[in-house]
Amino acid sequence: MVAARKLRGSQGYRPDIDGLRAVAIIPVVLFHAYPHKFPGGFIGVDVFFVISGYLISRIIFTDLAADRFSFGKFYASRINRIAPALLVVLIATYAFGWISMLSDEFARLGRHLSAGALFFENFTLWNEVGYFDPSSETKPLMHLWSLAIEMQFYLIFPPMIWLAWRCGISLLGIVLVAGAVSFIASVWLSFTAPTSAFFLPQARAWELMAGGVVAYFSVFESPATAWLARHTARFRLKPLWQGAIVVLAILAFVSFVLKWDSAWVFPGYWALVPVAFAVFFIAIGSRRPEASILASRPMVAIGLISYPLYLWHWPLLSYLNILKGGLESSALRNCVVIAAVILAVLTYWLVEQPIRLSRRRLAKSAALAGVLVVLAGVGDYTIRAAGFPMRPVRAHEVVLARGNETLAGPKPVPGCGLDEPEASLFVRCLRDAGGPPTVALIGDSKADALAPAIFADTARQGRWMFIGGARQEGVTMPLLSSLPAYAPYQKLATLAIDRLSAMPDIKVVVITVATRAIFLLDNFNSIGDLPETKHYAAALDALSRSVGALVAAGKKVVITVDNPTLKDPKYCMARPTSLDWLNRLFRLENNEACNIAYSRQRELSKKYLDLLAAVQREFPNDVSVVDFTDMLCDISRDRCDVSENGKLLYSYTDHISNYAAAKITRRLLPQVDALLN
């Protein structure tokens, strides 16, 4: 055993820790309810991580030193603490989804139900991030990613500490080394793979271990603590300066919450702000006058309900967003936040406290764990049942089908001039059944939405092939670039362009690709960030290289202008539930249709249109730019809508419907045929 196992003595209950929980939960709720006013409120989660790391480490260290640590007891206490409120929220979220969600939404909820019940929601979100990732606002259980990270930490940390204790390895040393490795990984991943840095436990563990370091010094009297006491004694500040440091810590935290800039890389170095804040107040909280603020009754009261409040607030806000299409008023958001607080109080007193105070801990934890497993099975079955389309909300799906009816006409056949296994790399590799292709369509999911109407139209002269599409594993972006930002697209882009260039029968190549892909935009539902893009030069170079390679091979190139980017149609129509009283309360029978002014669309698209014009000027005899925006918008009314004459112009997200694709095809095909002639 390592020396220095003398205990400092039990500190007992610390109300200031509950007060610190209040400091953590308030900015999180404000961030989710009012993201534009509190853009950095998400750092409350990092404060929670430090608090959890501190409390769990203190329990483990104390029990090991007293020779009473038990894995069974430890994990039973974790389940008894976490599962009761979680089960209530999971069941309520699933039940409300049953009466309100469309089939695809409900199937996705099933996936997140399983992930939330078995504590791997962070990995589910990590795998979902990509080209087709739905907005986080439409995932009612998305917030369980942080709970999953904590539980994964609980699976690794206790055995690691127990083994170090048994082997005589310094507990402080192993926590410091493991925390340092995790921090380095977090910083590195924040710049190289931001999604991994945010969701993977190995990049977040250092935040919990920071709390573990504070716990070590609060539990043990050791050479390390004695050395720290000797070397810090000389630096003891006067009370006035100590108070100034406290004020500076609070100001730094509040400034981060209010002034967060999305250009900052997080977690990375910036996560040090909330972590240092939490460590500081945990370390001084029980010995300083400032503890009286954290330990005050209002702060403790909020802290006691912080866990159920965290669980409740996001599903309520998410469902409000789903049902109102993001058009809900501030008053409704205020009501939902108040409802979350009320539900949190009820959950604390009627669920958490009775279960926590009941006896037969092991049997209770086994029963709770069993229910979690059952819920995970329900989620899995929901996925396999495709979201139970027979539920009462199927009427919504009938509305969403208008404009997306299957197109009549010839169907394409497999094959796009590529041999296996190259062809299997692409989502779509299709050709016209009527003869050898002379025209090629290449692009991402926007091209995939246009292709069915092209193949179904019998009036065309040229025969077509299509290579491209998009899925999580790969997106066909015909953009050739050496820049790291475009690296994920280079394999498919290079392969497609090289093969098309080598096909002598292909005379015309049509490029259809999303604006957001060209400019690497962050927002999936809008191009509002396009005017401020810093990728114009890189995007112009990438597209010019691709077009230049095709022109050099003797091809004519047609670039189609991307359609307006609006909300997914399912969030633009009325979304009544199966409960009439709820529909009346939230006025769900009617919903303002999603639209954008045509003039505003052109204004936002200026850099994009300038880029296409620049490429056309570079290859004036070989490149045509075809704009269909006037076919998707009512220019006389200065309005672009999601529907026209009772038919949807869009199918999913901002992809055109079969109805819109057929309209566009009637203009596109004659222009392509003219180039062939």
N, C-alpha and C positions, 0 to 999 in steps of 0.2 A: 504494500500500500504506500501511496505517497504520503509524506508527512503533512502536517498542518490540516488536520481534520476537525479542529476545534470549532464548535458552533457558536455563532454570535447570540443565539437565542431567538425564539420565535417572535416575529413581529405581529402576528395575528392579523386580524382584518384591517385593511387600509382603505378607508372611505375615499381617500384621494385618488385611488386607482379607479374606482367607479366614476369619480369626477372626470378623470382623464378619458374614460370610455365615452363620456358625454361629449368631450372635446373632439373625439374621433368621429362619432356618429353624426353630429350636427352638420359638419361640412359635406359629408357623403350624401346625406339626404338633400341638402341644398343644391349640391352639384347635379344630382339626378333630376331634381324637380325644376331647377332654374340654371341650366348649364352655362348660359351666356353671362349670367351675373356672378356665378361662382365657378369659374372654369378650372380651378385647381383643387376643388373640394374632394377629389378622389384620393388625396393623400391621407385622408382619415383612415383608409384601409391600412396604410403603412403604420400608422399609430397603433391600430388594432394588432398588427403583427408583432410589434415590439411588446405590447402589453401581454399578449398570449405567450410569447417566448419567455418573458419574465416570470409569469405565474406558473407556467408548466415547469420551467427549470427550477424554480424555488421548491416546488413540490418534490421533484425528483431528487434534488440535492439533499433536502432535509430528510427524506425517507431513506436514502442510501446511507447517510451518516448515522441515522438511528437504526440501521439494519432492519428496516421494516418495508422496504420497497417490494412491490409485487406487480408484475405485468398485468395480471388479471384484474387486480384492484384498480390499477391506473387506467386501463382501457375501459373498464366498466364505468368508472367515474366520468370519462370523456363522453361515452355514449349517453349516459344519464343526463349530462349537461347539454349536449348538442342536439340529441335526437328529438325530444318532445316537441319543441317549438318548430323544428324543421319538418317533422311529420305533418303537423297541422297546416303549415304553409304549402307544402308539396301537395297535399290532398286538396286543399282549397284552390290552388292554382290549376290543378288538373281538372277539377270539377267545373270551374268557370270556363276553362278552355273548351270543355265538352259542349257548352251551350252557346259559345261565341265564335269559335275559330273555324276557319276553312280547313279542308282535309289536309292540305300540305302543311299548313301552320300547326295543326294538331299533331301530325306525324312528327314534325320537328320538336314540338313540345314533349312528345314521348321520348325522344332521344335525350333531351335535356333532363327529363324526369329521372331516367335511369342514371344519367351522369351525376345528377344532384344527390340522389339517394345513395349512390356508391362512392361519392366523393372523388369524381374525376372530371368535374365540369371544366376545370382549367384545360385539360387535354382536349376535351370536345371543342371548346372555343378555339384552341390553338389549331386544331385540324380544320375548323370551318373557315378560318380567315383566308380569304382568297377572292377570286373573281366573282363568284356567285354568292358571297356571304351576305345574308340578309342583315339589315340594320340591327344593331344591338337593341334598339328601342322595341323591337318586335320579339324579343326573347325574354319571356317573363322570369326565367330562372337563371339568366346570365350571371347575376351577381353572386351565385354560389361558387364561382371560381376561387374566391379568396378563402372560403370555408374549406374547399378541397385542398388548397395548398397547406392550410393549417393541419388538416388531418393527415396529409402525406408526411408532414414534418413530424407529427406524433408517431408515425410508424417507424421512422428512421432514427430520430433523435434519442428516445429513451434507450433502445438497445445499444446505441453507440456510447452513451454515457455510462450505462451499466457495465459494458465490457471494459471501458477505460478504467472504471473504478476497480473492477476485479483484477485487472492487470497492473494496477499501480501507476497508471498514466495520469498525468496532471489533467484534471477536469478543465481548469481554466485554459491550459495550453491547447487542448483538443478543440474547445469551443472557439478560441481565437483563430486557430489555424483553419478550421472548417469554415468559419465565418469569413475569413480573408479570401479563401478560395472561391466561396460563393459570391462575394462582392466583386472580385476580379471578373468572374464569369458574367455577372450582371452588367458590368460596365462594357465588357467586350461585346456581349450579345446585343446590348442597347444600340450599338452602332452597326453591327453586322446582321443581326436578326431581331429587330425590335419586338416582334410578336412573341418570340421565344423568351426574350428577357422579361416580358410582362407576365406570361402565363406559366412558365416552367418552374417547378419548385426549387431546383438547384440554383436558379438565379434570384430567388426570393428568400432563401433560407437564412441569409446573413441578417435580414431584418429581425427575424425571430431570435437568432443567436445573439444579436445586440442586446436584447432583453435578457438572454441567458447570462451574459457577462455581468450585467447589473445584479442579477439574482445571485451569482457566485459571491460577489463582494458583500451582498446583504446576508448571506447564510454563513460563510466560512470566515474564521479568523486564521489567516495563513501568512506565510512569508510574503506572498504577493500583496495581500491587503496591508500588512505591516509596512512593507516598502512603500506602497502607495501613500499610506498615511504620513510617513516620515517626509516624503518628498513633496507632498502637497501642503503640509502644515505651514511651510514658509510662504506659501502663496495665498494664504487665507485673506480674503478681501474684507473690507469694511462692509457693514450691512448696507450702506448706501450703494456701493458698487455691486454688491450681490443682487440687490433689487433691480439695478440697471440692467444686469445680465438677464434677469428674468423677463423684464420688459422687452429687451431686444429679441429674446427667443419667441415671445408671443407675437411681436411685430413681424418677425420673419415668417412665422407660420401663417398668420393672417394675410400677409402680402402674397404669399404663395397661393393661397386659396383664391384671392381676388384678382391677381395679376398674372396668373399662369399663361404662358405663351406656348401655343401648340408646336412652335418650332424647337422648343427645348426637348432634349432627348430624355425620356423617362422609361424605366426607373434610373439606371445609371448613377452618375454622380448626384443628380438632383434629388434622388431618394434619400440622400444624407440629411436633407432639411427636415422632413417629418421624423426620420429615425432619431436624429440627434435631439430634436425637440422632445420626443417621447422618453428617450433615455435620460435626458436632463431632469425632467419632472418626476420620473420614477425615482431617480437617485436622490433628489432633494426633497421630494414631496412630503415625507414623514417628519422632516426636521426643520422645515422652513415655515414662516408665517403664510406664505402663498398657499400652503396646503389647506388653509382654512377656506379658500375660495373653491378649490377642487372638492373639498370635503363638505361643502355646504349642502343643505338639504335639496335645493333644486338640481344641482349638478349630480348628486348621488342618485336622485330619483330618475333622471334621464339616463344615467349610466346603467342603472339596474335593468331598464327596459331596452338598452342599446342593441342587444342581440336580437330579440324578436322584432324590434323596429327595423333593424337592418334586413331581416328576412321578409318583412311585410311590405316595406315601402316600394321596392322595385317592381314586384308583380303588379301592384295597383297602378303605378305610373305606366308600366308597359302596356297593360290592358287598356288604359285610357288612351294611349297613343294609337294602339291598334284599332280601337273602335271609333275614334274621332279622326283618324288619318293624320295625326300631328297638328290638327287645327283646333285643339282644345284651348279654352281660354285660361287666363291666369287664375281666375276664380275657381275653375274646376280643378286645377292643379293644387290650389290651396286646400280645397275640400279633400282631395285625395291624401295629401300629407297629413291633415288632421285625422282622417280615417285610419291611416297607418299608425298614428300615435295611439288612438283608441284601441285598435286591434292588438298593438304591442302590450298595452297595459293589461288587457283582458287575458292575453296569452301568458303573460308573466304570472298573474295571480291565479288563473284557473287551470293552467296547464303546467308551467314550469315548476312553480313552487310545490304544488301537491305531489307531483311525481318525484321531485328532487328530495323531498322530506320523507317520502314513504320508505319502508324498510325492504329487506330482501333485494339488496342492490344487484347481485349477480343475476337473479331471475328476471329482474326488471330490465336490466341492460340487454339480456338475451332476447326478451320479448320485443324490445324496441328495435334491436338489430334485425330481428326477423321481419318486422313490419317494413323496415327499409328495403330489405331484399325483395319482399313481395311487391313494393312499389316499383322497384327497378324492373321486375318482371312485367308489371303492367305497362311501363314505358316501352319496353322491348316489344310487347305484343301490339301496342299502338302503332309502332313503326311498321311491323309486318302486316297490320290491318290497313295500312295506307291512310291512317287518320280517321277511320270509321266514317266513310262518306255518307252512310245512311242517317247520320245525325240530323236534327231539325234544321241546321244552318245550311243544308245543301242548296237551298234556294239562292243563296249568294253565288254559288258556283255556276248556276244556270246563267246568271247575269254576266259573270266573267267569261262565259263561253261565247257570248255574242261578239262576233268579229273574229273569233278563233276557230270557227268551224273548219273541218278538213276540206282542203281545196280539191276540187274535181280535176282530173286530168292525168296525164302520164306520170308515173312515179320513176324516180331515178333508180339506178342499179349500182351495186358496189363497184368501186374502181375509180381511180383518178390518175392512172399512169404510174403509180408507185408500186413497187414490189413489197411483199412482206419481208421483214417486220416493219419497214418504214411506214407503210400505210396505217398500221395499227397505232402509231404514235399520235395520229390525228383523230379528233372526235368524228369528223366527217371526211369520207373519201368516196365521192359519188360522181356518177356521170350520167348523161342523158342516154336513155334506152334507144333513141331514134337514130343514132349514128355516131361516128367518131367526133369528139368535141373539138371545136375551134375557138371557144371562149372559156376562160377559167375565172371562177369567182374564188377569191381568197380573202380570209379575214377571220375575225373572232366570232363571238355569239351574235353580234349585229348582222354579220353575213349569214349566219345560220338561220336567223329569223327571216331573211330575204329569200333564201334559196328555194323553199317549197313553192313559192309563187312562180319563180322562174321556170322550174321544171314542169309545173302544171300548165303553163301557158303554151298553147299549140300554135300561136301566130308567129312565133319567132322563126328566123331563118337559120341562125347559127345554132349549133349544138353545144351544150354547156357541160362543164364539170365543176365540182366544188371541192376544195381542199381547205380544211380549217375547223372552226368551231372552238369551243372553250369548255374546260372542266378544271377541277381543282389541280389535277396533275399536270396540265399544260394548256396554254392558250396560244392560238395561232395569231401572233401579231406580226404582220409583214413589215417589221422595223429593224433594219440592220444597224447595229451600233456597237461600239467597243466600250461604252460607258457601263459601269457596274449596275446602274439603275435599270438598264434594259437587258441585263444578263439573263434573267429567267426566260426571256422570249427568243434568245438567239438560236437555240438548237432547232426549233420548229421553223422559225423564220428563214434561216439559212437553207435548211433542207427543202422547204417549199419553193423558195425563189430559185434555187439551183436547179431543181427538177423541172419547174415550169420553163426556165430559160432554155433547157435542153430539149424541149418538145417542139419540133418544127410545125406541127399542125395547129398549135395554139397561136392565134393571131392577136387576140385581145385579152387582156387581164383586167378584171374589175376588182378593185380593192375597197373593201367595206370594213371599217374598224371604228371602235368607240373613241369618242373624243377623250374620255378620261384615260384610256390606255395610251394614246399618243403623248399626252402631257403628264402622265403619271399622277393624276388627280387623286386626292384622298376621299372625296365625297362621292358616294355612289348614287345619290338621289338628286344631285344638282351639279351644275358647272359653275356655281357661284365663286369658286376659288380660281377659276381659269384666268381672269384678268390679272391676278397677282402671281401667276406661275413664273417660276425661275427656269423652266425647262424648254422655253421656246426654241432657243438655238439648238439644243440637243435633239428636240423633236423634229425640227426642220432637217437637220443632218441625217437622222435615222430614216425618215420617210424618203428623202432625196436619194439616199444610197439604194434603198429598195427599188424605187422607181427607175433609177439610173441603170441598175443591173438588168431589169426587164427590158428597158428601151434598148440597151446595148445588145440584147439578144434578138432585137427586131420586133418586139411586141408593142402594140398600142396599149396604153394604160388609161383606164377610166377610174376616177376616184369619186365615190359617192359621199355626199355631205351627210354627216351624222344627223339623226333626228333629234328633236328637242328632248331634254332629259327632265322627266317629271316623276312624281311618286308612282310606285306600283299601283295599278288600277284597283287592287283589292283594298287599298287604303284611301281611295278617292270616292268610293261609293258608300251608300248607307250601310251600316254594319249593325243592324238590330240583333239582339240576342234572343234566346227563347223565353225570356222573362219580360212581359209587357211592361210591368211597373218600372223595371230598370231602363227600358227603352225610353219611357216617358221622362224619367228622372234626368237622364243624360241626353235626351233629345237625339236618340240614335236612329230614328226613322229616316232622318234627312241628314245629308252631309254635303257640304260645299264641294263641288267637283274640283279636282286639282287642275290647275292651269297656269300658264305663264303668258304674259303679253308678248306678242310677236316681236315688237320693237325691243323688248327686254332680252328676248332670246338672241336677237341679232347683236345686241350690245355685248352680252356675255360671250358670244361666239366670235367676237372680232379677231382675236389672236388666232383662233383656229382657222377662220376663213382667210385671214392674211397668209397663214402658213400654206394652205392649199393653193392660193393664188401664186405664192412664191415658187412652189414646185411646178406649177403650170407654166410660169414664165421661164423657168430653167429648161423645160422641155416643151417649147411652144407647139411643135408639130406632132408630138407623140402623146401628149397627156390632155385628157378632158376631165373637167370637174362638173359633176351633175348634182344639182341641188333640188331636193324634193320637199323642202320645208313648206313651200306654199301649198303642197298637197295635204299636209298634216296640220295646217293652221288656217284660220279664217283671217286673212290679211285685212279685209274690210272692217272687221271688228277688232283687229289688233289682238287676237287671242289664239292661243294654242291649247287645245283641250285633250283629254284622254279618250274622248268618244266623238262620234259624228253620226247623226241620223240613227241613234240607238245602237250603233255598232262601236265596239271598242277599237281604238287605233293602236292600242298597246296590249301586249299579252301578259308579260311578267316583267317586273321592274320597268325599265325604259326601252324594252325591245318591242318592235312593231308587231302587230297582230297579223294574221293571215289576210284579213280584210285590207289593212293598210299596205301590206306587201303586194297584194294584187293590184292596188291602185298605182303603186310606185313602178311595178313591172311594166305596166302599160305605157309608161313614158321611157323607161330605161331600155327596153328591148329594141325599139326602133332606132335609138341612137347607137346602140352597139352594132345592130345590123348594118347601119350606114357606114360604120368603120370597116366592117368586113367587106363591103362592096367597094 
